Amino acid sequence: MSGNEIRSQTLPFTCLFLKDSSLGAIEQILLEKTTAYKSYFYNSPLIINIESVDDIPEISEIKKLTDKYNFILVGFSGVSRNDIKIRIFNAGFPVFNALGARDIPQPQNSQTAPESQTKVETKIVTKIVTESTRGDTKVIVGNVRSGSEIKADGASLIVKGDVSNGAKVFADYDVIILGALRGRAVAGARGNVNANIICNKYDPELISIAGVFKTGDSIDETYHNAPVHIYLENDVFKFDLLGKKE
C-alpha cells in the first residue's frame, strides 16, 4: 500500500493586493517588483487578492502578465462575487479566502464552491509586496540552525525557513521570517524604531527592536505559534495577528 497521503500544510506565498485591477496597473507593480528584486521573485508562486476591487480583467490576460514577469500564478483570494469565482474556476485556478487562504476546489456543475482544508498563509508576505523593505534586502533560503548567527548590516533580512532555538538573526531594518521563529530575532539593530519583525510562527527565545527587548518566557498565549507582525509604539511592543494558528 502506498505511503502517500494528503495533509493540510501552511506555506508562505507572495500575495499581490490589488487596489487598481486594470492590466496597466497590474503590469506596473509586477515590473517594479521584478526590477527591484529580480532574483527573489523569479518563478515565485503568486496569489492575487481582489478584495478591494469591483472586478478584474480577463484571467487569461492576467496570466500573460504574470508569465511575462516570471511569476507562477497560483490563484486568487478575497473573492466575494460568485460570478468572478466561476470565471476563476473556469480558467483553471483555485480561490482562496483572504486571511486563512483556504483552497476552494473547482465546483462540479455548482454555483457554490465547498471549502477544503488546504491552508496557505498569504498575509505573512504582504509587506514584501506592498511595502518594500527599507535599505537593501538580504535573503536566506533555508533554516537558520542552532548556533548560527545571521546579520544584515544596513539592510532588511528575509529568512525563507525557520530560525531554530539557539540561532540568532539581526537586521538594521526589518526581520521577516517565513517559517517559525524559535531563536532570537533583532530588528532595528542600529536604533531604527520603525523596524518590524514578521514571522509565520511566533515562539522565540528573545525579540528586540531598536534596543527594546522581550524574552520568550513572557509570550501571550494569543500569539504563541501564530503568524504575527511585531512593532514598537512609544517603546512598547505591539502585536498584530496575521492569520490563524495551525
ROLO-172185 format. One record per residue: y, x, z of N, C-alpha, C in turn; residue in three letters. Coordinates in steps of 0.2 Angstrom, whole numbers, padded with zeros to 4 digits, always signed. Last residue first. Layout:
residues N
YXZYXZYXZALA ...
***
This chain:
residues 246
+0136-0011+0067+0130-0012+0064+0125-0017+0068GLU +0152-0019+0070+0147-0014+0071+0140-0016+0068LYS +0164-0023+0057+0159-0025+0062+0154-0019+0064LYS +0180-0016+0054+0174-0020+0052+0170-0021+0058GLY +0190-0008+0060+0190-0009+0053+0184-0013+0050LEU +0200-0010+0074+0193-0011+0071+0194-0012+0064LEU +0212+0001+0080+0211-0005+0075+0204-0005+0073ASP +0219+0008+0094+0213+0007+0090+0213+0001+0086PHE +0230+0020+0101+0229+0013+0098+0223+0013+0094LYS +0235+0030+0114+0231+0029+0109+0230+0022+0107PHE +0252+0035+0117+0247+0031+0119+0242+0029+0113VAL +0264+0040+0112+0260+0044+0116+0254+0041+0119ASP +0269+0029+0105+0273+0031+0111+0268+0035+0115ASN +0255+0028+0098+0261+0024+0098+0264+0025+0105GLU +0243+0035+0087+0247+0036+0093+0253+0031+0092LEU +0227+0029+0081+0233+0032+0080+0237+0032+0087TYR +0212+0026+0073+0215+0028+0079+0221+0031+0077ILE +0201+0014+0067+0207+0018+0065+0210+0019+0071HIS +0183+0013+0066+0189+0012+0069+0195+0016+0066VAL +0167+0005+0066+0172+0008+0062+0179+0007+0065PRO +0158+0008+0082+0161+0003+0077+0166+0008+0072ALA +0153+0014+0093+0149+0014+0087+0152+0009+0082ASN +0164+0006+0103+0159+0010+0103+0154+0009+0097HIS +0174-0003+0104+0175+0001+0099+0169+0006+0098TYR +0171-0011+0116+0173-0014+0110+0173-0010+0103THR +0170-0002+0126+0163-0004+0123+0165-0008+0116GLU +0180+0012+0126+0180+0005+0127+0174+0002+0123ASP +0176+0028+0133+0176+0023+0127+0176+0016+0129ILE +0176+0039+0142+0181+0033+0143+0181+0028+0137SER +0169+0049+0138+0167+0045+0144+0171+0039+0145ASP +0176+0056+0128+0171+0051+0126+0168+0047+0132GLY +0193+0058+0131+0187+0060+0132+0182+0054+0130THR +0208+0061+0123+0204+0056+0126+0197+0058+0126LYS +0225+0068+0121+0218+0068+0120+0214+0063+0125PHE +0238+0074+0112+0236+0069+0117+0229+0068+0116VAL +0241+0083+0102+0240+0086+0109+0238+0080+0114GLY +0240+0076+0090+0246+0079+0092+0246+0081+0100ALA +0226+0068+0096+0231+0068+0091+0237+0070+0094ILE +0208+0069+0099+0215+0072+0101+0220+0071+0095SER +0193+0065+0107+0198+0065+0101+0204+0067+0104ILE +0176+0070+0111+0183+0070+0113+0187+0069+0106LEU +0164+0065+0108+0164+0069+0114+0172+0069+0116GLU +0163+0048+0101+0165+0055+0101+0164+0058+0108PRO +0159+0037+0093+0156+0039+0099+0157+0046+0100ASP +0161+0026+0080+0165+0030+0085+0161+0031+0091TYR +0159+0027+0063+0155+0025+0069+0159+0029+0075LYS +0168+0030+0054+0164+0024+0052+0160+0022+0058ASN +0185+0034+0057+0178+0035+0057+0174+0029+0056CYS +0201+0042+0057+0197+0036+0055+0190+0038+0055ILE +0216+0046+0065+0208+0048+0065+0205+0041+0063ILE +0232+0052+0059+0227+0047+0061+0220+0050+0061ASN +0249+0057+0063+0242+0058+0061+0237+0053+0063ALA +0261+0057+0069+0259+0051+0064+0252+0052+0061ASN +0263+0068+0076+0262+0062+0080+0260+0056+0075VAL +0259+0084+0074+0261+0078+0070+0259+0071+0073ASN +0255+0095+0080+0260+0091+0083+0262+0085+0079GLY +0245+0102+0074+0252+0106+0075+0257+0101+0077ARG +0235+0093+0073+0234+0099+0077+0240+0103+0078ALA +0233+0080+0068+0239+0082+0070+0239+0088+0075GLY +0216+0078+0076+0221+0077+0071+0228+0079+0073ALA +0201+0082+0081+0208+0084+0082+0212+0083+0076VAL +0185+0078+0087+0190+0077+0081+0197+0078+0084ALA +0169+0082+0092+0176+0082+0093+0180+0082+0087ARG +0155+0072+0089+0158+0078+0092+0165+0077+0094GLY +0152+0060+0082+0149+0061+0089+0152+0067+0092ARG +0156+0049+0071+0160+0054+0075+0156+0055+0082LEU +0147+0045+0056+0148+0045+0063+0152+0050+0066ALA +0156+0045+0041+0150+0044+0044+0151+0043+0052GLY +0168+0048+0036+0165+0043+0033+0158+0041+0036LEU +0182+0052+0044+0175+0054+0044+0171+0048+0041ILE +0197+0060+0043+0194+0054+0040+0186+0056+0040ILE +0212+0065+0050+0205+0067+0050+0201+0060+0048VAL +0228+0070+0044+0223+0065+0046+0216+0068+0046ASP +0234+0086+0048+0236+0079+0047+0231+0074+0049TYR +0228+0097+0052+0235+0097+0054+0238+0090+0052ASP +0212+0096+0060+0217+0095+0054+0224+0094+0056ALA +0196+0100+0065+0203+0100+0066+0207+0099+0059PHE +0180+0096+0073+0184+0096+0066+0191+0096+0068VAL +0165+0102+0080+0172+0101+0080+0176+0101+0074LYS +0149+0098+0088+0153+0100+0082+0161+0098+0083ALA +0143+0092+0098+0144+0099+0098+0148+0102+0093GLY +0136+0079+0088+0138+0082+0095+0138+0089+0095ASN +0142+0079+0071+0137+0079+0076+0140+0081+0083SER +0149+0069+0060+0151+0075+0064+0147+0075+0071VAL +0142+0065+0044+0143+0064+0052+0146+0070+0055ASP +0151+0063+0029+0145+0063+0033+0147+0062+0040GLY +0163+0069+0022+0158+0064+0019+0151+0064+0022LYS +0178+0071+0029+0171+0073+0030+0166+0067+0028VAL +0193+0076+0026+0189+0071+0024+0182+0074+0025ILE +0209+0081+0032+0202+0083+0032+0198+0076+0031LEU +0225+0087+0027+0220+0082+0030+0213+0084+0029SER +0233+0103+0031+0230+0098+0026+0227+0092+0031ALA +0236+0115+0037+0241+0112+0033+0239+0106+0028GLY +0219+0118+0039+0226+0120+0040+0231+0118+0035ASP +0206+0112+0044+0210+0110+0038+0217+0112+0040ALA +0191+0118+0050+0198+0117+0051+0201+0116+0044LYS +0176+0116+0059+0179+0115+0053+0187+0114+0054ILE +0162+0122+0067+0169+0121+0068+0173+0121+0061GLU +0146+0119+0074+0150+0121+0068+0158+0119+0070SER +0139+0115+0084+0141+0122+0085+0145+0124+0079GLY +0130+0103+0075+0132+0105+0082+0133+0113+0081SER +0137+0100+0058+0131+0100+0063+0134+0104+0070ARG +0143+0089+0048+0145+0094+0052+0141+0095+0058VAL +0135+0083+0033+0136+0083+0040+0138+0089+0043ASN +0143+0082+0017+0138+0083+0021+0140+0083+0029GLY +0157+0089+0011+0152+0085+0009+0146+0087+0013VAL +0174+0090+0015+0167+0092+0017+0162+0087+0015ILE +0190+0093+0008+0184+0088+0008+0178+0092+0010VAL +0206+0093+0012+0200+0097+0012+0195+0092+0013LYS +0222+0090+0004+0216+0087+0007+0210+0092+0007THR +0239+0094+0008+0233+0095+0004+0227+0091+0008ASP +0250+0081+0015+0248+0088+0013+0242+0088+0009GLY +0243+0065+0019+0248+0070+0019+0246+0077+0018ARG +0233+0054+0009+0234+0058+0015+0239+0063+0014THR +0240+0039+0001+0237+0046+0000+0238+0050+0007SER +0235+0024+0003+0240+0028+0006+0237+0035+0006GLU +0225+0019-0005+0231+0016-0005+0237+0020-0001THR +0213+0027-0004+0215+0024-0010+0222+0022-0010VAL +0212+0032+0009+0212+0037+0004+0215+0034-0002ILE +0213+0020+0017+0218+0024+0017+0218+0029+0012LYS +0200+0014+0014+0206+0011+0011+0212+0016+0011THR +0188+0018+0019+0191+0022+0015+0198+0020+0011VAL +0184+0007+0027+0185+0014+0030+0188+0019+0026ILE +0183-0004+0021+0189-0003+0023+0190+0004+0026LYS +0169-0006+0017+0174-0003+0012+0181-0001+0015THR +0153-0005+0022+0160-0004+0025+0165-0002+0020GLU +0141-0016+0016+0145-0010+0014+0152-0010+0017VAL +0126-0023+0018+0132-0022+0021+0135-0015+0019LYS +0114-0035+0014+0117-0029+0012+0124-0028+0014THR +0109-0048+0016+0110-0044+0022+0113-0037+0021GLN +0117-0060+0006+0111-0056+0008+0113-0052+0014SER +0122-0077+0004+0123-0071+0006+0117-0067+0007GLU +0122-0087-0012+0119-0086-0005+0121-0079-0003PRO +0134-0095-0021+0130-0089-0020+0128-0088-0013ALA +0136-0109-0030+0137-0106-0024+0132-0101-0023THR +0132-0114-0042+0139-0113-0041+0140-0109-0035GLN +0117-0109-0051+0120-0112-0045+0128-0110-0045SER +0108-0102-0058+0110-0109-0060+0113-0112-0054ASN +0106-0091-0047+0102-0093-0052+0103-0101-0053GLN +0118-0079-0043+0115-0085-0042+0111-0087-0048PRO +0117-0062-0038+0119-0066-0043+0115-0073-0043GLN +0120-0060-0020+0116-0059-0026+0119-0064-0032PRO +0132-0052-0012+0130-0059-0013+0127-0059-0020ILE +0134-0041+0002+0132-0042-0005+0130-0049-0006ASP +0147-0040+0013+0140-0041+0012+0139-0043+0004ARG +0159-0033+0018+0156-0032+0012+0149-0033+0011ALA +0166-0036+0030+0159-0033+0031+0156-0031+0024GLY +0178-0039+0023+0178-0035+0029+0171-0032+0029LEU +0177-0047+0011+0182-0042+0012+0181-0037+0017ALA +0161-0048+0003+0166-0051+0006+0171-0045+0008ASN +0157-0045-0015+0157-0043-0008+0162-0046-0004PHE +0147-0048-0029+0153-0050-0025+0152-0048-0018VAL +0140-0039-0042+0140-0042-0036+0147-0044-0033PRO +0140-0041-0060+0142-0037-0054+0141-0042-0048PHE +0138-0047-0073+0133-0042-0070+0135-0039-0064GLY +0146-0056-0078+0147-0049-0080+0142-0044-0077ALA +0142-0067-0070+0140-0067-0077+0141-0060-0080ASN +0148-0063-0058+0141-0064-0058+0139-0063-0066PHE +0162-0065-0062+0159-0058-0060+0152-0058-0060ILE +0162-0078-0065+0164-0073-0070+0161-0067-0068ARG +0159-0084-0053+0155-0085-0058+0156-0080-0064ILE +0171-0080-0045+0164-0077-0043+0159-0078-0049LYS +0180-0087-0052+0180-0080-0053+0174-0077-0051ILE +0176-0100-0048+0176-0098-0055+0177-0091-0056ASP +0178-0099-0034+0171-0100-0037+0171-0098-0044ASN +0189-0088-0025+0188-0094-0031+0181-0093-0034ARG +0189-0077-0017+0189-0084-0014+0187-0089-0019SER +0184-0061-0014+0184-0066-0020+0184-0073-0016VAL +0184-0049-0008+0190-0053-0007+0190-0058-0012GLY +0177-0037-0021+0177-0040-0014+0183-0045-0014SER +0165-0032-0034+0172-0035-0032+0171-0038-0025PHE +0157-0017-0039+0158-0024-0039+0165-0026-0036GLY +0156-0004-0045+0150-0007-0041+0151-0015-0041VAL +0160+0007-0057+0162+0000-0054+0156-0003-0051LEU +0163+0023-0055+0157+0019-0056+0159+0012-0053ILE +0176+0032-0064+0174+0028-0058+0168+0024-0060PHE +0182+0038-0075+0176+0041-0072+0174+0038-0065ASN +0191+0032-0082+0194+0037-0077+0188+0039-0072TYR +0184+0024-0091+0188+0029-0094+0190+0035-0088LYS +0178+0016-0082+0174+0021-0085+0178+0026-0088ASP +0189+0008-0078+0185+0012-0073+0181+0017-0076THR +0192+0002-0091+0197+0007-0087+0193+0011-0082LEU +0181-0005-0093+0183+0000-0098+0187+0005-0095LYS +0181-0014-0083+0176-0009-0083+0177-0004-0088LYS +0192-0022-0087+0192-0018-0081+0187-0013-0081ILE +0186-0028-0098+0192-0023-0099+0193-0019-0093GLU +0176-0035-0092+0174-0030-0097+0180-0025-0098SER +0183-0045-0085+0180-0040-0082+0178-0034-0086ILE +0200-0049-0090+0193-0049-0092+0189-0043-0088GLU +0210-0049-0075+0209-0049-0082+0201-0050-0084PRO +0211-0061-0061+0210-0055-0064+0209-0055-0071ILE +0222-0070-0050+0217-0070-0055+0216-0063-0057ASP +0230-0068-0038+0228-0075-0040+0222-0075-0045ASP +0228-0056-0025+0230-0058-0032+0227-0065-0034VAL +0222-0052-0013+0229-0053-0014+0232-0055-0020SER +0208-0050-0015+0211-0055-0010+0218-0056-0011GLU +0201-0041-0023+0206-0045-0026+0209-0051-0022ILE +0195-0025-0023+0197-0030-0019+0202-0034-0022ASN +0182-0016-0031+0189-0019-0032+0190-0025-0028ILE +0173-0002-0027+0174-0009-0026+0181-0011-0027ILE +0165+0012-0035+0172+0009-0033+0171+0001-0033LEU +0158+0028-0033+0157+0021-0034+0164+0017-0031PRO +0164+0042-0043+0164+0039-0037+0163+0031-0037SER +0165+0051-0054+0159+0047-0053+0158+0044-0046ASN +0178+0059-0045+0173+0059-0051+0167+0056-0050TYR +0186+0060-0034+0184+0053-0036+0180+0053-0042PHE +0187+0074-0032+0185+0070-0027+0182+0063-0029TYR +0192+0080-0043+0185+0082-0041+0183+0077-0036SER +0205+0073-0044+0201+0073-0049+0193+0074-0047LYS +0217+0069-0036+0211+0070-0033+0205+0070-0038TYR +0228+0066-0045+0229+0070-0039+0222+0072-0036ALA +0222+0060-0056+0226+0066-0057+0226+0070-0051THR +0216+0049-0050+0211+0054-0053+0215+0061-0055THR +0227+0042-0045+0222+0045-0040+0218+0050-0044LYS +0234+0039-0057+0237+0043-0052+0232+0046-0047GLU +0224+0032-0064+0227+0038-0067+0230+0042-0061LEU +0223+0021-0056+0217+0025-0057+0219+0032-0060LEU +0236+0015-0056+0233+0018-0050+0227+0022-0051ILE +0237+0012-0070+0242+0017-0067+0239+0020-0061GLN +0227+0003-0072+0226+0009-0076+0231+0014-0072GLU +0232-0008-0065+0226-0005-0063+0225+0002-0066ILE +0244-0010-0072+0244-0008-0065+0238-0005-0063ALA +0238-0014-0085+0243-0009-0084+0243-0006-0077GLY +0231-0026-0081+0227-0020-0084+0232-0014-0083LEU +0236-0034-0066+0237-0033-0074+0233-0026-0075SER +0236-0037-0053+0230-0037-0056+0231-0035-0064SER +0244-0030-0039+0245-0032-0046+0239-0031-0050ASP +0237-0027-0028+0242-0031-0027+0245-0034-0034LYS +0220-0023-0024+0225-0025-0030+0231-0029-0027LEU +0212-0009-0018+0215-0016-0016+0221-0017-0021PHE +0198-0001-0020+0204-0002-0023+0207-0009-0022LEU +0187+0009-0010+0189+0002-0012+0197+0002-0014CYS +0173+0019-0010+0180+0018-0011+0182+0011-0013THR +0161+0017+0003+0163+0016-0004+0171+0016-0004PHE +0148+0022+0014+0155+0022+0013+0157+0021+0005PRO +0136+0010+0021+0138+0015+0016+0146+0016+0015LEU +0124+0004+0030+0131+0004+0030+0132+0011+0026THR +0110-0006+0026+0112+0000+0027+0120+0000+0026GLN +0095-0015+0027+0102-0015+0027+0104-0008+0029SER +0081-0011+0017+0084-0012+0023+0091-0013+0022ARG +0065-0012+0010+0072-0014+0009+0075-0015+0015ILE +0052+0001+0006+0055-0005+0010+0062-0006+0008GLU +0037+0009+0002+0044+0007+0000+0046+0001+0004ASN +0024+0013+0003+0028+0013+0009+0036+0011+0008GLY +0011+0003-0004+0017+0007-0005+0021+0007+0002SER -0006+0004+0000+0000+0000+0000+0006+0004+0000MET 
***
